[in-house]
Amino acid sequence: MATSKSNSSVQSVERALIILDVLKENPNGLGITEIAKRLDVAKSSAHRLTTTLCSFGFVRKNIESDKYLLGLKVVELGEAVLESLDLRTVASPFLQELVNELGETVHLVILENSEIVYIDKIESPKTIRMYSRIGKRAPVHCTGVGKAIMAFLHEEEINQIIIDRGLKRYTEYTHTTKGELLKNLEEIRNIGYSIDEQEHELGIRCVAAPVFDHKNKVIAGISVAAPINRLETTMIDKYAAKITNCAGKISRGLGYRH
């Protein structure tokens, strides 16, 4: 009897987590019928689980649409996780310094599940900015910061990213063959920084550098992105010098010794 009850509890937890994941992918919300279908359970079971999540603030109900959405408690948990990352704490003052020097938006990014995830961002004071947000995911192979990380991974890790995500074309400048990408990664390793030359988004140029931890392992990347009419090709050397310097400060703050 005890084992049966334990199994039931585990199943309920799994279903509750699936509800949160499904609602994450549907920002406009879902009704109970749709949630029940995603869980492959009766509406009564879906309603009971969703109501419980509502009572704890993880889910909220839109009275007008009768749909359920993620609640503020999820945001609080996300912020707590981000705050616990020593990387953000160490990087923050150096990123602000970089924004002050260059006047452009700066990002801090990590690699997760063969994608990059933006974990911090300091906005440019200028009116026209690149759209991005903390928590956003993006491809590795065609973003400056993604390539900055990818270049310093082991060969098998690079191959796994390509297997997992492919080499999708986003613009006419995207590297879509393994040979092209590997050649670019070799160049990045040699010079210590990467450039996204409108490879992910037309009109946007990005310069990025890797961040290493106390084990001398690449764990993140930082980038500066701007419209190509502001970040001109003649300015790349200047930006690269400042970005690699900033990345070096963050790395040393994390215990990196080269």
Secondary structure, DSSP 8 states (H G I E B T S, - for coil): -HHHHHHHHHHHHHHHHHHHHHHHT-TT-B-HHHHHHHHTS-HHHHHHHHHHHHHTTSEEEETTTTEEEE-HHHHHHHHHHHHT-HHHHHHHHHHHHHHHHH-SEEEEEEEETTEEEEEEEE--SSSS-----TT-EE-STTSHHHHHHHTTS-HHHHHHHHHHH-----STT---SHHHHHHHHHHHHHHS-EEEESSSSTTEEEEEEEEE-TTS-EEEEEEEEEETTTS-GGGHHHHHHHHHHHHHHHHHHTT---
